[in-house]
Amino acid sequence: MSAFGDNIKVSVFGQSHSAEIGMTMTGIPAGKRVDEEVLQRFLDRRAPGKSYSTPRKEPDRLEFVSGIKDGLTDGGTVKAIIRNVDIRPKDYGNLADVPRPGHADYTAAVKYGDERGKTGGGQFSGRLTAPMCIAGGMIIQFLREEGIEIKARAYKIGKVTDSGSFPENDIREDFPAVSEESAKAMLAEIESARAEGDSIGGIIECVVTGMPAGIGGPMFGGLEGKISAAVFGIPAVKGIEFGKGFESAAMKGSENNDAFYFDENAKVRTRTNNCGGILGGISDGMPIMFKVAVKPTPSIVKEQESVNLKTGESVMMSVKGRHDPCVVPRAVPVVEAVTAIAIYDTMQGSE
Ligand SMILES: Cc1cc2nc3c(=O)[nH]c(=O)nc-3n(C[C@H](O)[C@H](O)[C@H](O)COP(=O)(O)O)c2cc1C
């Protein structure tokens, strides 16, 4: 369940408050170049410590244990870890038997009973997205060598939509949106939710360019399914749509169909990209485009109704501890990472 892939296998391990978190990856050929500095910078985009994130201080320093020598994969299992350094299980003392509404505490209690990791969300914690970024960050480098680029941005937070054009423009360094004005307005939305002891959700947009046509397959092995399965591995994701997605349900065929033409290199292209670059589960050579709905962070200071699973009483609860008032900005590189894993895995099976 914490592993992904049919042709490669990425496994994520650890918990919010375990000594370390990490990943193993098998099926990667020998001789693939991994630039550790570039990978660390990728991890830094997800790491906490930004104005919009949890105050938990985790430097997220990458340590390779095996599978990499002198910057090249050696064909063996790649294992990498990150040590957890800022652990405060006491923050969760009052939550042990009172499940946070919106979090996985209740369902974990039903499934794992008293043996579950009770603090910090255990293996359901957003911290486990750091190892996803190690695996995905490596694969992003492999795909880049083949001319495939993956870019995501915060498309919408609360009521604010990013007005910058994407993917032609890069996201900002200080906030993962294109337009400076939109980034400021998004930060203001997050700040006002935090000030109210509340949280806020949003939408992430992801675009994959340079994708060759012909990758994927019909039915359950299709690219949409593979990408969706990987994206739903990210906690707090509640929806995904490719191309026009739900909007296409209200369109006519004549409006929705993407007309074909030959470009100047006699390559088949489409005039529009309402299908999001995938037809019949197979890439059509246009950019793969999808949007991901991210719910508001479950842990909030505002009082909510819950139950004490030990005493059987109804209780009111407020979540103190350290939490992201909005998951969206930190989840942007995670969407890029898992998309890379899903595409690379599918490509190995398509050959
Ligand atoms: C990068 C990231 C950071 C997160 N930080 C928090 C957090 O600080 N507090 C919290 O309650 N949930 C946080 N979440 C979301 C929860 O982990 C998630 O909602 C919970 O595990 C339940 O899973 P579900 O929402 O997918 O059903 C975060 C998610 C991600 C991707």
The ligand as an SDF file (V2000), in Angstrom:
LIG
                    3D

 31 33  0  0  0  0  0  0  0  0999 V2000
    2.6370   18.3870    2.2390 C   0  0  0  0  0  0  0  0  0  0  0  0
    1.4790   18.0350    3.1350 C   0  0  0  0  0  0  0  0  0  0  0  0
    1.4210   18.5670    4.4220 C   0  0  0  0  0  0  0  0  0  0  0  0
    0.3470   18.2780    5.2740 C   0  0  0  0  0  0  0  0  0  0  0  0
    0.3310   18.8430    6.5120 N   0  0  0  0  0  0  0  0  0  0  0  0
   -0.7180   18.5900    7.3290 C   0  0  0  0  0  0  0  0  0  0  0  0
   -0.7730   19.1960    8.6230 C   0  0  0  0  0  0  0  0  0  0  0  0
    0.1130   19.9680    9.0120 O   0  0  0  0  0  0  0  0  0  0  0  0
   -1.8390   18.9010    9.4160 N   0  0  0  0  0  0  0  0  0  0  0  0
   -2.8530   18.0730    9.0000 C   0  0  0  0  0  0  0  0  0  0  0  0
   -3.7980   17.8520    9.7390 O   0  0  0  0  0  0  0  0  0  0  0  0
   -2.8220   17.5150    7.7820 N   0  0  0  0  0  0  0  0  0  0  0  0
   -1.7940   17.7420    6.9430 C   0  0  0  0  0  0  0  0  0  0  0  0
   -1.7760   17.1580    5.6930 N   0  0  0  0  0  0  0  0  0  0  0  0
   -2.9370   16.3730    5.2520 C   0  0  0  0  0  0  0  0  0  0  0  0
   -3.1470   15.0520    6.0020 C   0  0  0  0  0  0  0  0  0  0  0  0
   -1.9490   14.2890    5.9910 O   0  0  0  0  0  0  0  0  0  0  0  0
   -4.3110   14.2560    5.3800 C   0  0  0  0  0  0  0  0  0  0  0  0
   -5.4310   15.0740    5.2280 O   0  0  0  0  0  0  0  0  0  0  0  0
   -4.6630   13.0560    6.2630 C   0  0  0  0  0  0  0  0  0  0  0  0
   -3.6060   12.1210    6.2530 O   0  0  0  0  0  0  0  0  0  0  0  0
   -5.9360   12.3220    5.8270 C   0  0  0  0  0  0  0  0  0  0  0  0
   -5.8080   11.8420    4.5230 O   0  0  0  0  0  0  0  0  0  0  0  0
   -6.8460   12.2820    3.3750 P   0  0  0  0  0  0  0  0  0  0  0  0
   -7.0620   13.7550    3.5250 O   0  0  0  0  0  0  0  0  0  0  0  0
   -6.1400   11.9410    2.0850 O   0  0  0  0  0  0  0  0  0  0  0  0
   -8.1040   11.4980    3.5810 O   0  0  0  0  0  0  0  0  0  0  0  0
   -0.7030   17.4240    4.8370 C   0  0  0  0  0  0  0  0  0  0  0  0
   -0.6360   16.8670    3.5370 C   0  0  0  0  0  0  0  0  0  0  0  0
    0.4360   17.1710    2.6870 C   0  0  0  0  0  0  0  0  0  0  0  0
    0.4540   16.6080    1.3020 C   0  0  0  0  0  0  0  0  0  0  0  0
  1  2  1  0
  2  3  1  0
  2 30  2  0
  3  4  2  0
  4  5  1  0
  4 28  1  0
  5  6  2  0
  6  7  1  0
  6 13  1  0
  7  8  2  0
  7  9  1  0
  9 10  1  0
 10 11  2  0
 10 12  1  0
 12 13  2  0
 13 14  1  0
 14 15  1  0
 14 28  1  0
 15 16  1  0
 16 17  1  0
 16 18  1  0
 18 19  1  0
 18 20  1  0
 20 21  1  0
 20 22  1  0
 22 23  1  0
 23 24  1  0
 24 25  2  0
 24 26  1  0
 24 27  1  0
 28 29  2  0
 29 30  1  0
 30 31  1  0
M  END
$$$$
